[in-house]
Amino acid sequence: MAPDVARIWRRLEVLASDHRTRKPSSYLANPDQLDDRILSVEGLTLDWSLQRVDDEVVKTLVELGDAMSLPSRLRNQFAGDIVNTSEQRSALHTAMRGTPTTQESFDQEARNSRDELIRFATSVLDGHMRSYSQAAFTDVLHIGIGGSHLGQKLLCDALASTRLNVHFLSSSQPVLVHDTLKALHPATTLVIVASKSFTTPETQQNFQFVKNWFAEQTGQRDGLARNLVLISSNAARMKHLPGQHFAVPQEIGGRFSVWSAMGLPVLLALGVQRFEQLLAGASHIDQHVLTAPSSENAAVMFALLALWNVNFIGTTTHIVLSYAPTLRWLPAYLQQLEMESLGKSVTIDGEVVEHDTVSAVWGGEETDGQHAWHQWLHQGTHTYSSDFIANLACQSDEESWILANSLAQHHVSFFGHEDTESPEKHIRGGHPSTLILLDRADARTLGMLLALYEHKVASLGYLWNINPFDQWGVERGKVIAEEINRALTDANHTVTDALLDARVRKILPRQK
């Protein structure tokens, strides 16, 4: 840690010793302070008035970001500098939504890719592209997992408006595969196989399931080619396979890829106009992040407050509470985005991180959570932080009720409830949280929301000096799983690790 950064860090530690024990009621004694704790970017508002900070903490956090060159590191990422140091790659997902880099050739590649994708989607939507049986497509089956699946499912569920029904197949559990396929007919189903590496076992297994299903249902071995789309960064793996192929640049990480060809199911579900609104909303946040000063920059402040909570207030859990009815898959999407990006313990310099990084991220659809795990939030013993996401555009009494609940739960989590006569009713509160208000949950606003979280994650990576664009822990697990699977299917195979081999033989039954 550089001397100037260490000095600011120590100052924050001193400040935190007071804020960890301050009564929540002391924070907003003057309602005029609310104006300084709310940031609005077009139709999206970030209200961090219920965080355990005061003006001095905010000022010092901004100084920390500046000392760690956060603004310039974000600009370098946008420009196309190598920021994924372990794989020597840029992170250019922003270019896929129209935000320019300093690399004209890549910008042109992004435009060409987007145009090609839109032409293809238009031909499917208007019925010009037909299946092997010359029938128009009515359904889309998307095969993918993780970064090829979570954002796509979130957006299709939230915004679908075309005649196409999009179905998702991620797990290779046979029962789940069967349940998905029994609702589909090969003659009217477009199959999309999406995998950045095109080696992901679950995706390959499901691809084989679908090929077998197609052949059994139609009596044809080659008919699937007319119904098939492959999306990957691995052109060599796709080269000899049939169907329409779309490439994803290596510079686009899986969990950041919904803006690229990986977003094809979103484009098919939303239609061209809404998809372009989604991209425009994300690009609008890009421009905000590039130009707004740190203290007025929604993504930077979002990240600085998260760092404050983890490293100084001591939160180890972060809850995402989605009170926007159409965003039920947002917690799962953010769980991957934050934990896979920031679940690191080594810096980009190869040194052990000296402090905690990302909290465990989980959450759910509200108000269901209020009747399941909110008791833990309000009267449990753990310290957590949270994001409350709510939609201001209430079209019914029921939606007004949901909004009222989001504001109530947000208030209680911070201010608690004093009850000296009945201690079992006492709620200590004090849990820091951010309220994110959407003027409406439309395509443009959701593009802004997802881009905001992406930039929060990248900013935290730079603040913690870790790489938010790789996932080597995940890769290691895949290698070991492949070896264990060989042992399960071949009694003569010995797992390289002797202890693991003994455990496999002891615990897991041999498949006959």
C-alpha positions, 0 to 999 in steps of 0.5 A: 500500500502506497504511503499516501493511501496508507495514511488515508486508510488509517484516517478512515480506521479512526473515523470508523471506530466512532461510526461503528458505535454511533446511534442510527438516530444521530445520522439524519438529525437535519433533514436538509442533509438528504440532498447531499446523500441522493444522486440521480442519473436520468431515471435512476436515483441512488439514495445513500442517506441511510449509510453510516457516514458523515461529510468527513467520511465521504470526503475521506473516501473520495480522497482514497479513490483519488489517491488510488487513481480510480478515475484514471483507471476507469478511463483506461479501462474504457480506452481499451488498456489491458486491465485483465492482467492475468490473461493480458486482455482489455475489458471492452464490454462497454464498446459493445453497447456503443461507448467508444474506445480509443481503438477504432478497429475494435469499435468498428468490430463492435458495430459490425457485430451488433448490426449482424445480430440485429439483421439475424434477429429481425429475420427471425422476428418477421418470419423470414428465417424458418425452421427445417420444416419451413415453419416460423419460430414460436420458441427459443431454447437458450442453452448456457450457464453462468455469464451466458445465462443469468443476465439474459434470463433477468432481462428476458423475464423483465422486459419480454414483449415479442411473440417469441417465448424464450426458455432457458436450460442451464442445469444438466439435471436430466429431470430439469432438461426433460421438463423444459423440452416437453413443452417445446416442438422441434419444428418451431424451436430455435436453439441457441447454444452460448458458451464463451469457451464452448467447453463448459461441461453443463452446456455441452451435455445439454447440447447433446441432450437437445441434439438427441431429442431433436433426432428422436422427435423428427427422425432427422439427424441433420435437421437441427442445423436449420434451427441452430445458433452457436455463440462463442469466443472459441471459433475453432470449437464452432468451426466444424459444427452446423448452424449460424455462428456468432463470435464474442471477442475475447475482451468480453468477459462472460458476466459482462457479455449480455451487451454482445452476441451473448445477448441474442435471446434478449434481442429476440425477446425484447425486439430491436427497438427495446434492445437498442434502448437497453444498450443506450441506457447502459451507454448513458451510464458509461458517459456519466462514469467517464465525466462526473467528478467522484463525489457526484459519480454514482458508480464511484460513490456506490463502490466507495460506500461498499468498501467503507462497509466491508473494510471499516464497518465490518459487514460480511454479508450484502443483501439485494432486496428486489421490490421491483416486481419484474426484477426477481432474477436481479439478486442471482445476476448480481451474486455472480457479477460481484462474487465472481469478479471480486472474490479474490485474495491476491492483488494484481501484483501477486501479493496477498490482500491485506483486508477483506474483499467482497461480501457474500451477496444474496437476496430475493424477490420481495415481498416474499423475503419479508415472510421468510428471512427478514426476521434475521435482518432485523433481529439477528446478530450479524452485521450486513449491508443491503441494496433496496431496489424499487420501482416508482411507477406504480400502476395499481394499489398492489404495486403501491403496497410493494413500494410502501414495503420497500421504504418501510423495510429500508427504514427499519433496517437502519433506524430499528425500533426502541422498546425497553418494556418488551426486549423481544420487540427491540430492533437495534438497526444500524445496518447500512443500506442504499435505496435505488429508485427506478422511475420506471422499469423499462429497457433504458432504465434497466440498461442503466442499472446493470451498467451501474453495477458493472462499474461499481464492481470494476471500481472496487477491483481497482480500489482493492487492487485485484483483478475483477475480470478473471475467475481462476478459482472457478477454473480450478474446480472444473479441472478437478471435477473432470478428473473425479468424473473419470474416476466415477466412470472408469474404475481403473482411473486413479485421481492424482491427489491421493487424499481426494482419490481415497475420498472419492472411493470411500464416499461416492458410489461407483456407477455401474 
